Amino acid sequence: MHAPEPFRRQLLDALPRLRRYARTLVHDAAGVDDLVQGTIERALSHWHQFDQRRDLLVWLLSIAHNAHHDTLRRERRTQGLPPDELAHLQDAQAHHGPRDPGLRIDLLAAFAQLAPLHREVLLLVGVEQLSYAECAEVLQVPAGTVMSRLSRARAALRQALDGAPPARPPVPLKRVV
């Protein structure tokens, strides 16, 4: 059974914002493409589970978030990008930025220093303009956690842009039930 045409059109309209979120989660073009494609595949194969009262973008971002964390769990033993490779990627992207390339480089470097939990919430609330409740739904955490992470992300970003050394990343807490 195929997804209805209106659903597919909404899906296409949400692609740019989905790609932008995927770029903050995954730092290479191929990985972004894989995440977006996997998200769209899941959405299309489970379109009948979508609640029309919800925002489709929030649903897609939830799927992408969960898919990314599934991938991270599978690849826990592999190493991330070496700092010199990350710097090279940032330099390659710097010419597409604002009029002040130094500001863009500083911002990208400061953003890269943030803990992944802080990057995610900063992008969802600051760039995607999701409400705290929508962001909490995407990340599957309480709204208070979103507000706390956002506050800490903003403070860490300000600190990094002021030239202070990066703070030690927070140790993720585990929920004990």
Secondary structure, 3 states (H helix, E strand, C coil): CCCCHHHHHHHHHHHHHHHHHHHHHCCCHHHHHHHHHHHHHHHHHCHHHCCCCCCHHHHHHHHHHHHHHHHHHHCCCCCCCCHHHHHHHHHHHHCCCCCCHHHHHHHHHHHHHCCHHHHHHHHHHHHCCCCHHHHHHHHCCCHHHHHHHHHHHHHHHHHHHCCCCCCCCCCCCCCCC
